[in-house]
Amino acid sequence: MAWVVGAGGFLGLLAIALGIVTLRTGWIVPTARRHVTRPKLQGLGALLTGASALLQSLLYFQFLPSVSWDVRFFGGNALLFAGLLLIALSQLLPVRRNPDHADPSGT
């Protein structure tokens, strides 16, 4: 069981790293570029999702002070679902148009 939790912690670190890169540079993994319309929401969602996985593994291996089962369950799920919601919104919301740019039609 420990290797499963360790793999989840590693994937959490990877998601956090990708979220930071997306927030800092706007770069998105090539397989998701076609779908993402708002990179900042994608980066924040990746950070929250990765934080959920990493915190759960750190609590399992007792690197952090022990908290009650309820706090671990509901807190981890709140982070995970908030991250997944932000990732879904980053793909479903329309592209934001910048009003400072001139209208290409010239009207």
Backbone bond lengths (Angstrom), bond angles and torsions (degrees), N, CA, C in turn:
res aa  C-N    CA-C-N  psi(-1)  N-CA   C-N-CA  omega(-1)  CA-C   N-CA-C  phi
1 M - - - 1.447 - - 1.523 111.23 -
2 A 1.305 117.93 -30.23 1.462 120.71 -176.58 1.524 111.48 -65.23
3 W 1.330 117.55 -34.40 1.461 118.98 -179.36 1.527 111.49 -68.71
4 V 1.328 118.03 -30.45 1.463 121.00 177.62 1.525 110.13 -67.54
5 V 1.321 116.10 -44.18 1.459 120.51 179.36 1.527 109.85 -68.27
6 G 1.320 116.76 -37.84 1.467 120.17 177.02 1.522 111.81 -64.31
7 A 1.325 117.61 -39.87 1.461 120.79 176.97 1.522 110.61 -65.50
8 G 1.332 117.25 -37.75 1.457 120.66 175.74 1.516 112.03 -64.27
9 G 1.320 117.15 -39.01 1.463 120.94 176.32 1.521 111.74 -64.42
10 F 1.342 116.01 -40.47 1.463 119.77 177.50 1.523 111.07 -64.06
11 L 1.329 117.24 -43.49 1.463 120.39 177.68 1.522 111.52 -65.65
12 G 1.341 116.83 -32.41 1.457 120.27 174.45 1.521 111.55 -63.86
13 L 1.339 116.97 -43.65 1.463 120.38 176.20 1.521 111.46 -61.97
14 L 1.318 116.80 -40.27 1.458 121.14 178.52 1.527 110.94 -63.90
15 A 1.331 117.15 -42.74 1.462 120.71 178.62 1.524 111.19 -65.28
16 I 1.323 117.65 -38.95 1.466 120.81 177.29 1.527 110.16 -64.03
17 A 1.330 117.36 -43.29 1.466 120.37 178.91 1.526 110.87 -62.66
18 L 1.331 117.61 -42.36 1.459 120.20 178.94 1.527 111.32 -67.16
19 G 1.323 117.04 -35.65 1.461 120.14 176.82 1.517 112.03 -64.83
20 I 1.323 116.92 -41.47 1.466 120.69 178.83 1.521 110.46 -65.56
21 V 1.331 117.08 -42.87 1.467 120.41 178.67 1.521 110.38 -62.92
22 T 1.322 117.13 -40.81 1.461 120.21 179.66 1.520 111.27 -65.94
23 L 1.317 117.57 -41.19 1.463 119.96 179.10 1.525 112.20 -68.04
24 R 1.318 117.49 -38.35 1.464 120.48 -175.84 1.525 112.84 -78.36
25 T 1.340 117.42 -39.89 1.466 119.93 -172.41 1.524 113.63 -116.30
26 G 1.316 118.51 -18.91 1.459 121.10 -175.08 1.518 113.22 85.40
27 W 1.333 117.31 3.08 1.463 121.01 -179.69 1.513 110.01 -74.73
28 I 1.325 116.07 136.72 1.459 122.56 179.51 1.514 107.53 -125.44
29 V 1.320 116.65 148.44 1.456 122.26 178.12 1.528 108.65 -53.98
30 P 1.342 118.68 135.01 1.468 120.37 -174.70 1.527 115.14 -54.93
31 T 1.308 118.36 -30.69 1.467 118.93 -179.21 1.522 112.77 -72.72
32 A 1.331 118.75 -16.41 1.464 121.91 -178.70 1.522 112.82 -107.75
33 R 1.321 118.46 -4.90 1.465 120.58 -174.56 1.518 113.22 -60.48
34 R 1.306 117.14 -37.84 1.454 120.54 -176.40 1.522 111.60 -67.54
35 H 1.314 117.90 -27.04 1.454 121.75 -173.71 1.527 113.73 -94.63
36 V 1.324 118.21 -28.95 1.465 121.78 -172.31 1.522 110.14 -82.32
37 T 1.343 115.83 125.65 1.460 120.64 177.12 1.523 112.12 -104.68
38 R 1.328 117.62 -19.69 1.472 121.53 179.74 1.533 109.72 -131.89
39 P 1.326 117.17 95.93 1.470 120.91 -174.95 1.528 114.17 -62.42
40 K 1.326 118.45 -33.15 1.472 119.18 -178.27 1.528 111.14 -65.73
41 L 1.320 117.12 -39.89 1.463 119.35 176.30 1.524 110.68 -64.89
42 Q 1.329 116.40 -37.63 1.463 120.79 177.74 1.528 110.08 -62.44
43 G 1.325 117.23 -43.43 1.458 120.90 179.79 1.520 112.68 -65.31
44 L 1.333 117.14 -42.92 1.467 120.07 177.94 1.528 111.13 -65.11
45 G 1.324 116.57 -39.59 1.466 119.92 177.73 1.520 111.96 -64.02
46 A 1.328 116.41 -40.09 1.468 119.93 177.51 1.523 110.93 -65.18
47 L 1.337 116.47 -38.89 1.474 119.39 177.71 1.529 111.46 -62.52
48 L 1.320 117.45 -46.15 1.468 119.83 -178.66 1.520 111.59 -67.29
49 T 1.312 117.48 -41.15 1.465 120.60 179.31 1.529 110.99 -65.10
50 G 1.326 116.01 -43.70 1.462 119.95 177.98 1.520 112.49 -65.64
51 A 1.340 116.56 -38.12 1.465 119.97 178.23 1.522 111.00 -63.63
52 S 1.323 116.75 -37.77 1.463 120.04 177.90 1.522 111.41 -61.73
53 A 1.329 116.38 -48.36 1.468 120.02 -179.00 1.530 111.20 -65.89
54 L 1.321 116.98 -41.37 1.463 120.00 -178.81 1.520 111.86 -67.67
55 L 1.327 117.91 -43.00 1.463 120.17 179.29 1.523 112.03 -63.63
56 Q 1.327 116.89 -39.10 1.453 119.08 178.63 1.530 111.49 -63.43
57 S 1.336 116.70 -39.73 1.469 118.31 179.32 1.528 111.35 -72.14
58 L 1.336 117.56 -37.04 1.465 119.16 177.74 1.528 111.59 -65.94
59 L 1.314 116.86 -36.66 1.466 119.66 176.67 1.526 111.36 -69.80
60 Y 1.335 117.36 -35.61 1.459 120.38 179.02 1.526 111.04 -64.48
61 F 1.341 116.81 -43.89 1.456 120.67 -178.76 1.529 112.39 -84.04
62 Q 1.320 118.18 4.48 1.453 125.79 175.63 1.530 113.10 60.47
63 F 1.345 115.76 38.38 1.464 120.27 171.96 1.520 110.71 -81.65
64 L 1.322 116.38 -21.62 1.456 122.26 177.29 1.521 108.60 -110.67
65 P 1.318 117.55 157.64 1.469 118.98 177.85 1.529 110.51 -59.41
66 S 1.302 114.83 143.33 1.452 120.55 -176.62 1.528 110.56 -69.27
67 V 1.318 115.16 136.16 1.462 121.93 175.41 1.523 107.36 -122.14
68 S 1.306 115.68 168.79 1.462 118.98 -177.14 1.525 110.82 -67.13
69 W 1.322 114.88 160.68 1.455 121.41 -179.56 1.522 110.76 -61.92
70 D 1.326 116.87 -37.58 1.462 120.81 -178.54 1.526 111.38 -63.41
71 V 1.321 116.75 -43.77 1.462 120.65 -179.52 1.527 109.93 -65.36
72 R 1.322 117.23 -42.38 1.464 120.68 178.51 1.516 111.00 -62.16
73 F 1.326 117.37 -46.22 1.459 121.52 -175.72 1.523 111.56 -68.18
74 F 1.327 116.78 -54.54 1.455 119.84 -175.72 1.527 112.43 -72.66
75 G 1.316 117.49 -36.55 1.462 119.90 176.90 1.521 112.69 -66.33
76 G 1.325 116.04 -44.38 1.462 119.85 178.17 1.519 112.24 -64.09
77 N 1.329 116.40 -41.62 1.458 119.72 178.93 1.520 111.72 -68.31
78 A 1.329 117.86 -36.21 1.461 120.32 177.82 1.528 110.78 -63.72
79 L 1.334 117.56 -43.96 1.459 120.61 176.74 1.522 111.65 -63.28
80 L 1.324 115.89 -43.91 1.459 120.08 -178.00 1.524 111.31 -64.12
81 F 1.322 117.95 -47.92 1.459 120.31 -177.51 1.528 112.02 -70.05
82 A 1.331 117.88 -33.85 1.459 120.07 175.52 1.535 110.25 -64.58
83 G 1.327 116.61 -42.28 1.462 120.20 177.65 1.517 112.29 -64.47
84 L 1.326 116.59 -42.71 1.465 119.56 179.21 1.522 111.27 -66.67
85 L 1.327 117.67 -35.20 1.459 121.05 176.99 1.529 110.72 -65.02
86 L 1.325 117.46 -42.80 1.461 120.43 178.38 1.526 111.63 -65.32
87 I 1.328 117.03 -38.16 1.463 119.90 177.75 1.524 110.13 -65.52
88 A 1.329 117.09 -41.67 1.472 120.13 178.11 1.526 110.84 -64.72
89 L 1.337 117.60 -41.79 1.459 120.15 178.68 1.524 111.65 -65.21
90 S 1.322 117.44 -34.06 1.464 120.06 179.74 1.519 111.74 -66.17
91 Q 1.320 117.34 -20.05 1.454 121.01 179.31 1.524 112.85 -101.29
92 L 1.326 117.91 -22.31 1.459 120.69 -174.87 1.527 113.98 -97.61
93 L 1.329 117.86 -27.89 1.461 119.78 -178.82 1.524 110.13 -71.36
94 P 1.335 117.31 146.28 1.470 119.11 179.18 1.520 111.29 -69.08
95 V 1.315 115.57 162.50 1.455 121.49 179.42 1.518 108.41 -65.61
96 R 1.314 116.06 133.60 1.460 121.20 179.49 1.527 108.99 -81.07
97 R 1.311 116.13 126.89 1.465 121.41 178.48 1.516 109.37 -91.85
98 N 1.322 116.27 137.50 1.461 121.85 179.56 1.534 108.74 -86.87
99 P 1.332 118.82 119.09 1.463 119.98 -177.89 1.526 113.41 -70.82
100 D 1.325 119.16 -12.03 1.461 121.50 179.84 1.516 112.53 -74.53
101 H 1.341 117.41 -22.22 1.467 120.38 -179.12 1.522 109.56 -79.18
102 A 1.317 115.45 147.87 1.460 120.80 179.55 1.525 109.76 -70.30
103 D 1.296 115.98 150.48 1.456 122.06 177.47 1.521 108.60 -73.09
104 P 1.340 119.40 123.82 1.454 120.76 -176.31 1.529 112.95 -66.57
105 S 1.328 118.42 -21.27 1.452 119.69 -179.12 1.531 111.75 -78.90
106 G 1.331 117.18 -17.20 1.444 121.96 177.28 1.507 115.03 80.76
107 T 1.321 119.10 11.76 1.467 120.76 -179.69 1.491 111.71 -91.93
